[in-house]
Amino acid sequence: MLRQRHVVKDDENEADKSFSTRRILKKVDVYPKLHREFKVQTEAGATVSIVTMVIMVTLFLSELSHYLTPNRHEHMVVDTTTNEKLLIAFDISYPALNCREAHMNSMDVAGELQVNMHHTVFKTRLAADGTPIGKAISHVPNAQEVEETLPPNYCGSCYDAKHPAGLECCNTCDHVKEAFIHSDKSLEEADKTEQCIREAGKEESESQDGEGCRLNGTMSVNRVAGNFHVALGRTFHRQGRLVHQFIPGQQYNYNASHIVHKLYFGNPFPGQSNPLDGVTKIADQAGAVYQYYIKIVPTIYDDGYGSVQSNQYSFTQQTRYLNPYGQMTVLPGVFFIFDISPFMVQMDVASVPFTHFLMRICAIIGGMISIAGFIDSFLYHYGNAPKIV
């Protein structure tokens, strides 16, 4: 008796294999699906969902703010830039000193003097109410530039004063002042000479009593301890010393009231804090002396795209007046006395990588959903638990 063998077709085998593979894949699914008729929605679940979404949005905004805000890491290193110059930028108003009386001077322990700086300091006349009069003076020529513009045969008068170097022609204001000092004449008389009027500039020559003066600009000094100031008297340097010349009795009328609009050292960097900005001092007695002791800390700011060499600082301040007998122990004026720290702050700014930000957002979403599911399940089973009477 012959038997007929059953031949399995290839397409049937492929169908069985495909069905088996899909069944295995379904077992891997860790998110089982429920039909709509088996789902139960409760008020407690809605409350949990709303609270969860509020917390998730709050945490997301917090992480977004952290991601957008650069992180600063600071550490101290030894400062090796002592051979470089220190740039000082300032903007200071003197409401009770006119532009003839307000002169910026600087000196340091290395012996370098900068007197009556005209080339990088701009002056603006101020009315009694503080409003500016005209525009800031743009440039006052120095002695060399003045001599280059004079006629070839020009010979300025020394006004019956003898120059210490034996010069017969006093062509510049400095020459005149040197001759007047050597001859024990007043610098106020020197300021009225042709040479000094020519070099003084419009803002100083036209200033009137009762006006104020605003000084803004920059100066470059050695990276050593020193000071810069505006003080009583006409200033000049003699044999390496800074001398203030004034008439006795002027200290009783000298008013050193001032407003510091801006003061910083070096190049500014983002987020820099300058504690002296906005400081206002109004003298309530004659002959006031304002001394600011500034501690400068060199700083390198690096944001990953470039570095800025700057400085941070802190300060202490003291105010002194004439003694009860009207005598001076310190020259009236405003003194900024600075010292530089031997250490430098290295400030590195780094942003949070986007992958870290994305990972934290996923952690917030996943963690809140898991916690909310646990709380909702607990509330649902606790609320539907059978009660024992």
C-alpha positions in Angstrom: 0.0 0.0 0.0 1.4 3.3 -1.1 1.5 6.3 1.3 1.6 9.9 0.2 4.1 12.1 1.9 3.0 15.6 3.1 5.3 18.2 1.5 5.8 21.4 3.6 5.9 24.5 1.5 8.6 27.0 2.0 6.2 29.9 2.5 4.5 28.1 5.4 7.8 27.7 7.1 8.6 31.3 6.7 5.2 32.3 8.1 5.8 30.1 11.2 9.2 31.6 11.7 7.9 35.2 11.4 5.1 34.5 13.9 7.5 33.0 16.4 9.8 36.0 16.1 7.0 38.4 16.7 5.9 36.4 19.7 9.4 36.6 21.2 9.6 40.3 20.6 6.3 40.9 22.4 7.7 39.2 25.5 10.6 41.7 25.5 8.1 44.7 25.7 8.4 46.1 29.3 5.5 48.5 28.7 2.4 46.3 28.7 -0.7 47.9 27.1 -4.1 48.0 28.6 -7.4 48.3 26.7 -9.3 51.4 27.3 -12.1 49.6 29.1 -9.7 48.4 31.7 -8.3 51.9 32.5 -9.6 53.7 35.6 -9.2 57.5 35.9 -9.5 59.0 39.4 -9.4 62.5 40.9 -6.4 61.5 43.0 -4.6 60.4 39.9 -5.4 63.8 38.2 -4.1 65.6 41.3 -0.9 63.6 41.2 -0.5 64.3 37.5 -0.9 68.1 37.9 1.6 68.2 40.8 4.0 66.1 38.9 3.9 68.4 35.8 4.4 71.5 38.0 7.4 69.9 39.6 8.8 68.8 36.3 8.5 72.3 34.8 10.1 73.8 37.8 13.1 71.4 37.7 13.4 71.9 34.0 13.6 75.7 34.3 16.2 75.3 37.1 18.3 73.0 34.9 17.9 75.3 32.0 19.1 78.3 34.1 22.1 76.2 35.3 22.9 75.2 31.7 22.8 78.8 30.5 24.8 80.2 33.4 28.6 79.6 33.0 30.4 78.1 36.0 33.4 79.9 37.4 36.3 78.1 38.9 38.9 80.1 40.7 42.4 79.2 41.9 45.4 81.1 43.1 48.8 81.2 41.3 51.9 83.3 41.8 51.8 86.5 39.8 54.7 86.7 37.3 53.6 89.8 35.4 55.3 92.3 37.7 57.3 93.7 34.7 54.2 94.9 32.9 52.3 98.2 33.4 49.1 98.6 35.3 46.3 100.3 33.5 44.0 102.5 35.7 40.7 103.7 34.3 38.7 106.3 36.2 35.8 108.7 36.0 35.5 111.0 39.0 33.6 114.3 39.5 34.7 117.1 41.9 31.7 119.3 42.3 33.5 122.0 44.3 36.8 122.2 42.4 37.1 123.9 39.0 39.2 122.5 36.2 42.1 124.8 37.1 42.3 123.3 40.6 41.7 119.6 39.8 44.9 118.0 38.6 45.5 114.3 38.6 48.9 113.1 39.8 50.4 109.7 40.5 53.5 108.4 42.1 54.8 105.0 43.2 57.5 103.5 45.4 59.7 103.0 42.3 60.1 106.8 42.1 58.1 107.4 39.0 56.0 110.6 39.0 53.2 111.6 36.6 52.2 115.2 37.2 49.2 117.1 35.8 48.4 114.4 33.3 46.9 116.1 30.2 47.5 113.5 27.5 45.2 110.7 28.7 43.0 112.6 31.2 39.9 114.5 29.9 38.3 117.4 31.8 34.7 118.5 31.7 33.5 121.7 33.3 30.5 121.2 35.6 27.9 123.8 36.6 26.9 124.3 40.2 24.1 121.7 39.8 26.4 119.1 38.3 25.4 119.5 34.7 28.3 119.5 32.2 29.4 122.7 30.5 30.6 122.1 26.9 32.4 118.9 26.0 35.4 117.2 27.5 38.8 118.5 26.3 40.1 116.1 23.7 43.8 116.6 23.8 46.4 119.0 25.3 49.7 119.0 23.5 52.8 118.0 25.5 56.0 120.1 25.6 57.6 118.4 22.7 54.5 118.9 20.5 54.4 122.5 21.5 58.0 123.1 20.6 57.4 121.5 17.2 54.6 124.0 16.4 56.5 127.1 17.5 58.2 129.4 14.9 61.9 128.5 14.3 63.2 131.7 15.9 60.7 131.8 18.8 62.2 132.7 22.2 59.7 132.7 25.1 60.3 135.0 28.0 61.2 133.7 31.4 59.7 136.7 33.1 62.7 137.8 35.1 63.2 134.3 36.5 66.3 132.2 36.2 66.0 128.7 34.8 68.0 126.1 36.8 69.6 124.8 33.5 70.6 128.2 32.4 68.0 128.5 29.6 67.6 132.0 28.2 64.3 131.1 26.4 61.4 129.5 28.2 59.4 128.1 25.3 57.0 125.8 27.2 55.0 126.0 30.4 57.3 123.5 32.0 60.2 125.7 31.4 58.4 128.7 32.9 57.4 126.7 36.0 60.9 125.4 36.5 62.2 128.9 36.3 59.6 130.2 38.7 60.3 127.5 41.2 64.0 128.1 41.0 63.4 131.8 41.6 60.9 131.1 44.5 58.0 132.5 42.5 54.4 131.3 42.8 53.1 128.7 40.3 49.8 130.6 40.2 51.7 133.5 38.5 53.2 130.9 36.1 49.8 129.7 35.1 49.0 133.2 33.9 51.9 133.4 31.5 51.6 133.1 27.7 53.2 129.7 27.6 50.9 128.1 30.2 47.7 129.7 28.9 48.6 128.3 25.4 49.1 124.8 26.8 46.4 124.8 29.4 43.5 124.1 27.0 40.1 125.6 26.8 38.5 123.8 29.7 41.1 125.1 32.2 41.4 128.6 30.8 37.7 129.3 30.7 36.8 127.6 34.1 35.3 129.9 36.7 35.0 129.9 40.5 32.0 128.0 41.7 32.2 125.4 39.0 33.1 121.8 39.3 35.2 119.5 37.2 34.9 115.9 36.0 38.1 114.0 35.3 38.0 110.8 33.2 40.6 108.9 31.4 43.4 106.3 31.9 46.9 106.2 33.3 49.6 103.6 33.0 51.7 103.0 36.1 54.3 100.4 37.4 52.9 97.3 39.0 54.2 98.4 42.4 52.6 100.1 45.4 51.7 103.8 44.8 48.9 106.3 44.7 47.1 108.7 42.5 45.4 111.8 43.8 43.8 115.2 43.4 45.0 117.5 46.2 45.5 121.0 47.3 48.0 123.2 45.4 49.9 123.4 42.1 52.0 120.3 41.6 55.5 119.9 40.1 58.3 117.5 40.6 61.7 118.7 41.8 64.7 116.4 42.2 62.6 113.3 42.0 60.0 114.6 44.6 56.4 115.6 44.1 55.8 119.1 45.5 52.4 120.8 46.1 52.7 124.6 46.2 49.8 126.6 47.7 49.3 129.8 49.6 48.8 129.4 53.4 45.1 129.7 54.2 43.9 128.0 51.0 43.3 124.8 53.0 40.3 126.5 54.8 38.5 126.8 51.5 39.5 123.6 49.8 36.5 121.3 49.3 37.4 117.7 48.3 33.9 116.4 47.8 33.8 113.9 45.0 31.7 111.3 43.2 33.4 108.1 41.8 31.5 107.2 38.7 33.9 104.5 37.6 37.2 103.0 38.8 38.8 99.8 37.6 42.2 98.4 37.0 43.2 96.7 33.7 40.7 95.5 31.1 37.2 94.8 32.3 35.8 91.3 32.1 32.1 90.0 32.2 30.6 90.1 35.7 33.4 92.2 37.1 32.6 93.9 40.4 34.1 97.4 41.1 33.2 98.3 44.7 34.2 102.0 44.4 31.7 102.6 41.5 29.1 105.0 42.7 30.8 106.1 45.9 29.9 109.7 46.8 31.5 111.8 49.5 30.4 115.3 50.4 32.7 117.2 52.8 30.9 118.8 55.7 34.1 120.5 57.0 37.0 122.4 55.4 40.2 120.7 54.6 38.8 117.2 54.3 41.2 114.4 53.4 39.7 111.2 51.8 42.1 108.2 51.7 41.1 105.0 49.9 43.4 102.0 50.6 43.0 99.7 47.7 44.2 96.1 47.6 44.5 94.9 44.0 44.4 91.2 43.1 45.6 90.5 39.5 43.1 88.3 37.7 43.1 86.3 34.5 39.6 85.6 33.1 39.4 82.7 30.6 36.0 81.8 29.1 37.4 79.2 26.7 37.4 81.5 23.7 40.0 83.9 24.9 41.6 85.3 28.1 41.5 88.8 29.6 44.1 90.0 32.0 42.5 92.3 34.5 42.3 93.0 38.3 39.9 92.8 41.1 40.1 94.9 44.2 38.8 95.7 47.6 39.2 98.8 49.7 39.0 100.5 53.0 38.4 104.2 53.5 39.1 106.9 56.1 38.3 110.6 56.3 40.4 113.1 58.1 40.0 116.9 58.7 42.1 119.8 59.9 42.9 119.5 63.6 41.1 121.8 66.1 43.8 124.4 65.6 43.3 124.5 61.8 46.7 122.9 61.1 47.2 120.3 58.5 48.6 116.8 59.3 47.9 115.5 55.8 47.4 117.5 52.5 43.6 118.0 51.8 42.4 116.1 48.8 41.3 112.7 47.6 44.0 109.9 47.6 43.7 106.5 46.1 46.5 104.4 47.7 47.0 101.0 46.1 49.0 97.9 46.6 49.2 94.8 44.5 49.0 91.3 45.7 51.8 88.9 44.8 49.2 86.3 44.0 47.0 86.1 40.9 43.5 84.6 40.6 43.0 82.3 37.6 39.3 82.4 36.8 38.2 79.7 34.3 34.6 79.9 33.0 33.1 76.6 31.7 29.6 75.8 30.4 27.6 72.6 31.1 27.8 70.3 28.0 24.6 69.9 26.1 24.8 66.1 26.6 24.9 66.5 30.4 21.9 68.9 30.2 20.0 66.4 28.1 20.8 63.6 30.5 19.6 65.6 33.5 16.3 66.4 31.7 15.7 62.8 30.9 16.5 61.9 34.5 13.9 64.5 35.7 11.2 63.2 33.4 11.8 59.5 34.1 12.3 60.0 37.8 9.1 62.1 38.3 7.0 59.7 36.2 8.2 56.7 38.2 7.6 58.5 41.6 4.2 59.8 40.4 3.2 56.2 39.3 4.2 54.8 42.7 2.2 57.5 44.6 -0.8 57.1 42.3 -0.8 53.3 42.7 -0.4 53.6 46.5 -3.4 56.1 46.7 -5.5 53.9 44.4 -5.0 50.7 46.3 -5.2 52.3 49.7 -8.5 54.0 48.8 -10.0 50.8 47.4 -8.8 48.5 50.2 -11.6 46.6 51.9 -12.6 48.1 55.2 -13.0 45.9 58.3 -16.1 46.8 60.3 
